């Protein structure tokens, strides 16, 4: 009886090890982020496919060097930096890395214990480093982590109305402007 228990224990230990190894083997080393556990190799696609209330979590530090139309519209998305750095080196005039509008909401946080995660906008031409663009009916909440840009971290559009900005923690750095509020309606 004792021998059967030992063999059963050994079998269970081996089964747990094999199943655990198999699950780890399915993780894609090319994934830069995940949406509630599903891996993505492209940040813009992850934001686009995330449903309202979901969290896009960075899985490693990476650089975006091509223009993409990252928009958060009619949904609330949380960006969890998770201790990693997302860098955009796109160098284009009036290019905003993330645009939020028309009922969209972006929450930036860093769930890592050290809160060292960073959204970094660092084009070669410092005057082109725009981070988050807010359009009418949008909201932005900064909970933790860092946003570091060369031009403007948060840019509220000229004709925008009904904007909410809530900075609860974290750090926002800019070589020029942390926040710009444009137009007479804001």
N, C-alpha and C positions, 0 to 999 in steps of 0.2 A: 504494500500500500504506500509506504514511504517512497519507494522507488518510482511509483506511478506519479505521485505528487511532484517529485523532482523533475521527471520527464515532462510533465504537463507545464510546470513553471518554465523550464528551458524552452519548450515549444512556444509558449506565449511570449517570452522575451525575444526570441528570434522573429516571430511574426510581427511584433511591434517594431522592431528594428527595420525589417524589410519594408513594411508599410510606410513607416516614417521616411525611409530613404527614397521610396518611390514618389511620395508626395513632393519632396524636395527636388527630385530630378525633373519634375514637370515645370518648375519655375524657369522662366526665360531670362537668361542673363542679359538680353538686349532690352528688357523692360526698363524704362526710365521712371515710370510712375504706375500707379494702380488706381482703379475706381472700385472702392469697397471690395478689394481682393482680386479683381480681374486686371491682369497686366497689360500695359500699353507701351509700345516702342515710340509713340509720338504724343507729345504733350497736348498739342492742339486737338487731336482726335479724342483724347481722353476727356478734355473739357467739353467738346461738342457732344460726345455720347453720354456724358454723366447726366443723370436725371436729377430733378430738384431734390434737395436734401442730401445728396451723395457727397462723398469726400474724395478728392483727387489727392493721393499721397505720393510724394516723391519717394522713389526707391533707391536713388543714387544721385550724385551731383552730375549735371550734364549741361551742355551749351546748345542753345537754339541759334543757328546762324542764317536761317532763311526766313523771309517774311511769311507770316501766316495770319489768317484773319481769325484771331481768337476772340470770340464774343460770348458773353453770358447774357442771354435774353430770356425773360419769362421763367427763370428758375434760380434757385439758391444753390450755390456751389461753395464748398469749403475747400481751400487749398491748404493742405498740411505739408509744410516744408520738411518735417520729420528729421531735422538736423542736417539736411543736405542743401546744396546751393543750385538754384536754377538760374543760369546766366543767359541773357539775350545779347548777342553782339550785332544784331541787325542795325545797319547804319543807313536809315532812310529818313528824309525830312518828314516831319509830322506823323511819324509812325508810332502808334501806341501799342505796347505789347499785349495788353488785355483791355477790351472794351466791355463795359457793363451798361446795359440800358433796358428800357421798356419792361420793367418789372423784374429785372435781373438783380442778383445780390451776390457779392463775393465776400467771403470771410477768409482772412489769412491768419493761420496759426502755425505754431511749431510744437509738436507733441514730444520732441526729444527732451530729455531731462536738462540738457545744457542750453536749450533754446538757441542753437547756433545756426539754424536754418536761415537761408537768405534768398530772396528774389532780387537778382542783380541785373540791372540794365546798363550795359557797358559797351556802346558802339564806339568805333574808332574816333568818330567826330562827336565830342562831348555834347554839342548842342542838340543832338538828335535823340537823347536818352529819355524818352517818355515811358512811364510805367503803366498806370491804370487810368483809363479814360472813362469818366462817368457821364452818361446821357440821362435824359429825363426818366423819372420813375425808377431810378436805380439806388442801390445802397452798397456801401463798402464798410466792412468792419475789420479792424486790425486788432487781433487778440494777443499775439506773441510772434517772435521771430523778427526778421529784419527785411526791410525793403531799402535797397541802395541803388540810386540812379544818378546819372550824370546831368539830367536836365530837370524833369518834373516827375515827382512820384505819383501824385494824384492830380489829375487835370479835369476840372468840371467844365463841360462844354458851354459855349456862349449862350445857346438857346435853351439849355437844360433847366427843368423845374422839378420840384419834388424829389430832391436828392437827400440822402441820409449818409453822413460820415460819422462813424463811431470808432474812436481810437481808445481801446481799453488797456493796451500794453504793447510791448515790442518796441522796435526802433525804426524810424523812417529817416533816411539820410539822403541828401541831395547836394550836388555841387552848386546848383542854382536855386531851385524852388521845391520845397516839400509839397506844397499844395497851391494850385492856381484856381481861383474862382473867377470865371469870365462872365461878361455880360451884365446887364442891369437887372435881370430877373433873379439873380442869385445873391 
